[in-house]
């Protein structure tokens, strides 16, 4: 039988920590300096295309960072973005068509801090040309953007976090044509294709977009001018559109 004695367990000199010790925030001067650097960095890093402008119900314009901007911010802070494949879930209907997707993203900072967030996208949110890819991709983008925003913690909102009482501010060409321009476009279509077809075309545009975009009205006007430029048609087309919409 061995006379060797069991080694004594190692001892650790651990200084007791009081549970009553209050949490102490960073000095105000450090936070203020970091916020100033962050705001200056946004203006230096982000281009106009990295922002999306929204219009509130009160008519106020607000800008929010989109995907390309959050990727630049992630690079700026040295963040690692991870997607957990096991946490990607896809819901389908009885015919196998994708309905919605849920993605979990994790963002890790160089100091070890990390944040997880969820992104969800439904197939009926918009017209997806490739729903099998686009629905999951959109959910992943939202998850990464939200996780980056929360980890950075500078109070900047992702465009996906905008409240329901605001809507994207469309560029001028995508905005709804005013009544005068819409009326003018209908008159041009009547001269080009006849009354019934003109009404059918305008109805189709309204059904597709919910209104007549400026770009559609402008294209109709351009087509009419090109048609008028043919010498054989000049004698048969009035220079001004009809004052009232044509009857179908």
C-alpha positions as CSV (number, residue, x, y, z in Angstrom):
1,X,0.0,0.0,0.0
2,X,1.4,3.4,-0.9
3,X,2.1,5.8,1.9
4,X,1.7,8.8,-0.5
5,X,-0.8,11.3,0.7
6,X,-3.4,12.9,-1.5
7,X,-2.3,16.3,-2.7
8,X,-4.0,19.2,-1.0
9,X,-6.5,21.0,-3.1
10,X,-5.1,24.3,-4.5
11,X,-6.0,27.4,-2.6
12,X,-7.2,30.5,-4.4
13,X,-7.0,33.9,-2.7
14,X,-10.2,35.4,-3.9
15,X,-11.1,38.8,-2.7
16,X,-14.8,38.8,-1.6
17,X,-17.1,41.0,-3.6
18,X,-20.0,42.5,-1.9
19,X,-23.3,41.9,-3.7
20,X,-24.4,45.3,-2.4
21,X,-21.7,47.1,-4.5
22,X,-23.6,49.4,-6.9
23,X,-23.1,49.3,-10.6
24,X,-21.1,52.2,-11.8
25,X,-21.6,53.7,-15.3
26,X,-18.8,54.9,-17.4
27,X,-17.7,58.5,-16.8
28,X,-19.9,61.0,-18.5
29,X,-17.0,62.5,-20.3
30,X,-16.1,59.2,-21.9
31,X,-19.7,58.5,-23.0
32,X,-20.0,62.0,-24.5
33,X,-16.7,61.6,-26.4
34,X,-17.7,58.2,-27.7
35,X,-21.1,59.6,-28.9
36,X,-19.4,62.5,-30.7
37,X,-17.0,60.1,-32.4
38,X,-19.9,57.9,-33.4
39,X,-21.9,60.7,-35.0
40,X,-18.8,62.1,-36.8
41,X,-18.0,58.6,-38.0
42,X,-21.5,58.1,-39.4
43,X,-21.1,61.2,-41.5
44,X,-17.7,60.1,-42.7
45,X,-18.5,56.4,-43.4
46,X,-22.1,56.4,-44.7
47,X,-23.1,57.6,-48.2
48,X,-26.6,58.8,-49.1
49,X,-27.5,55.3,-50.4
50,X,-26.8,53.9,-46.8
51,X,-29.8,55.8,-45.5
52,X,-33.6,55.5,-46.1
53,X,-35.8,58.5,-45.5
54,X,-39.2,58.0,-43.9
55,X,-42.1,60.4,-43.7
56,X,-44.1,60.4,-40.4
57,X,-47.8,61.1,-40.3
58,X,-47.1,64.7,-39.2
59,X,-45.0,65.2,-42.4
60,X,-41.6,65.0,-40.6
61,X,-38.7,63.4,-42.5
62,X,-36.6,60.9,-40.6
63,X,-33.5,59.0,-41.8
64,X,-32.6,55.5,-40.8
65,X,-29.6,53.3,-41.6
66,X,-30.2,50.4,-44.1
67,X,-28.3,47.2,-44.7
68,X,-25.3,48.6,-46.5
69,X,-24.8,51.2,-43.7
70,X,-25.0,48.6,-40.9
71,X,-22.4,46.5,-42.6
72,X,-20.1,49.5,-42.7
73,X,-20.8,50.1,-39.0
74,X,-20.0,46.5,-38.2
75,X,-16.7,46.7,-40.0
76,X,-15.9,50.0,-38.3
77,X,-16.4,48.4,-34.9
78,X,-14.7,45.1,-35.9
79,X,-17.8,43.0,-35.3
80,X,-18.3,39.4,-36.3
81,X,-21.7,38.5,-37.6
82,X,-22.9,34.9,-37.3
83,X,-26.1,33.1,-38.4
84,X,-27.2,30.0,-36.6
85,X,-28.3,27.6,-39.3
86,X,-30.2,25.4,-36.8
87,X,-32.3,28.5,-35.8
88,X,-33.4,29.3,-39.3
89,X,-37.1,28.2,-39.6
90,X,-39.2,28.4,-42.7
91,X,-43.0,28.0,-42.7
92,X,-44.8,26.7,-45.8
93,X,-48.3,26.3,-47.0
94,X,-50.0,23.0,-48.0
95,X,-48.5,23.3,-51.5
96,X,-45.0,23.8,-50.2
97,X,-44.8,27.5,-51.0
98,X,-42.9,29.6,-48.5
99,X,-45.0,31.7,-46.1
100,X,-42.5,33.2,-43.7
101,X,-39.0,32.8,-42.4
102,X,-37.4,33.4,-39.0
103,X,-33.6,33.9,-38.6
104,X,-31.5,34.3,-35.5
105,X,-28.3,36.4,-35.9
106,X,-25.4,36.8,-33.4
107,X,-23.0,39.8,-33.5
108,X,-19.7,39.5,-31.5
109,X,-17.5,42.5,-30.6
110,X,-13.7,42.2,-30.2
111,X,-14.0,42.5,-26.4
112,X,-16.2,39.4,-26.3
113,X,-19.5,41.1,-25.9
114,X,-22.2,39.6,-28.1
115,X,-25.9,40.1,-28.9
116,X,-28.5,37.9,-30.5
117,X,-31.6,39.1,-32.3
118,X,-34.4,37.7,-34.4
119,X,-35.5,38.7,-37.9
120,X,-38.8,37.6,-39.4
121,X,-40.1,38.1,-43.0
122,X,-43.4,37.1,-44.5
123,X,-43.8,36.3,-48.2
124,X,-46.8,38.6,-48.6
125,X,-45.0,41.7,-47.3
126,X,-44.1,42.8,-50.8
127,X,-43.7,41.3,-54.3
128,X,-40.7,39.0,-54.1
129,X,-39.4,37.9,-57.5
130,X,-37.5,34.9,-55.9
131,X,-39.4,34.2,-52.7
132,X,-37.5,31.0,-51.8
133,X,-34.4,33.1,-51.5
134,X,-35.6,36.6,-50.8
135,X,-37.8,35.9,-47.8
136,X,-35.0,34.1,-45.9
137,X,-32.5,36.7,-47.0
138,X,-34.7,39.6,-45.8
139,X,-35.2,37.9,-42.4
140,X,-31.4,37.5,-42.1
141,X,-30.8,41.1,-43.0
142,X,-33.2,42.3,-40.3
143,X,-31.7,40.0,-37.7
144,X,-28.1,41.2,-38.4
145,X,-29.1,44.9,-38.5
146,X,-31.0,44.7,-35.2
147,X,-28.2,42.7,-33.5
148,X,-25.6,45.2,-34.7
149,X,-27.7,48.2,-33.6
150,X,-28.3,46.7,-30.1
151,X,-24.7,45.7,-29.6
152,X,-23.3,49.1,-30.7
153,X,-25.8,50.7,-28.4
154,X,-25.6,54.2,-29.8
155,X,-29.3,54.7,-30.1
156,X,-29.3,54.4,-33.9
157,X,-32.3,52.6,-35.3
158,X,-32.3,50.2,-38.2
159,X,-34.7,51.0,-41.0
160,X,-36.4,47.7,-40.1
161,X,-37.1,49.0,-36.6
162,X,-39.2,52.0,-37.8
163,X,-42.6,52.2,-36.1
164,X,-45.8,51.6,-38.0
165,X,-46.7,55.3,-38.1
166,X,-44.0,56.2,-40.6
167,X,-43.6,55.1,-44.2
168,X,-40.7,55.2,-46.7
169,X,-40.3,58.5,-48.5
170,X,-40.4,57.6,-52.2
171,X,-38.3,59.3,-54.8
172,X,-40.2,61.8,-57.0
173,X,-40.5,59.4,-59.9
174,X,-42.2,56.8,-57.7
175,X,-44.6,59.1,-56.0
176,X,-48.2,59.3,-57.1
177,X,-49.0,61.6,-60.0
178,X,-51.3,64.5,-59.2
179,X,-54.8,64.5,-60.6
180,X,-53.9,66.9,-63.4
181,X,-51.0,64.7,-64.7
182,X,-53.0,61.5,-64.3
183,X,-55.9,63.1,-66.3
184,X,-53.4,64.2,-69.0
185,X,-51.9,60.7,-69.2
186,X,-55.4,59.2,-69.7
187,X,-56.1,61.6,-72.5
188,X,-52.8,60.7,-74.2
189,X,-53.6,57.0,-73.9
190,X,-57.0,57.6,-75.5
191,X,-55.4,59.2,-78.5
192,X,-52.9,56.4,-78.8
193,X,-55.1,53.4,-78.2
194,X,-58.7,54.4,-78.0
195,X,-61.0,55.0,-75.1
196,X,-61.6,51.4,-73.9
197,X,-57.9,50.4,-74.0
198,X,-56.9,53.7,-72.3
199,X,-59.2,53.0,-69.4
200,X,-58.1,49.4,-69.2
201,X,-54.4,50.4,-69.1
202,X,-55.0,53.0,-66.4
203,X,-57.0,50.5,-64.3
204,X,-54.1,48.0,-64.7
205,X,-51.6,50.5,-63.5
206,X,-53.7,51.4,-60.5
207,X,-54.3,47.8,-59.6
208,X,-50.5,47.1,-59.8
209,X,-49.2,50.0,-57.8
210,X,-52.3,51.4,-56.0
211,X,-51.9,54.7,-57.8
212,X,-50.4,56.1,-61.0
213,X,-46.7,56.7,-60.4
214,X,-45.1,59.8,-61.9
215,X,-42.8,57.6,-64.0
216,X,-45.8,55.9,-65.7
217,X,-47.4,59.2,-66.5
218,X,-44.2,60.5,-67.8
219,X,-43.6,57.5,-70.1
220,X,-47.1,57.9,-71.5
221,X,-46.5,61.5,-72.3
222,X,-43.1,60.6,-73.9
223,X,-44.8,57.9,-76.1
224,X,-47.5,60.4,-77.1
225,X,-44.8,63.0,-78.1
226,X,-42.9,60.4,-80.2
227,X,-46.1,59.4,-81.9
228,X,-46.9,63.1,-82.7
229,X,-43.5,63.6,-84.2
230,X,-44.4,61.4,-87.2
231,X,-45.4,63.7,-90.0
232,X,-48.2,61.4,-91.2
233,X,-49.9,61.7,-87.7
234,X,-49.4,65.4,-87.0
235,X,-52.6,66.3,-89.0
236,X,-54.7,63.9,-87.0
237,X,-53.6,64.7,-83.4
238,X,-54.6,67.7,-81.4
239,X,-51.7,69.5,-79.8
240,X,-53.5,69.6,-76.4
241,X,-55.0,66.6,-74.6
242,X,-58.7,66.4,-74.2
243,X,-60.1,68.5,-71.4
244,X,-62.1,65.6,-70.0
245,X,-61.3,61.9,-69.6
246,X,-62.6,59.9,-72.5
247,X,-65.6,57.7,-72.1
248,X,-64.9,54.0,-72.3
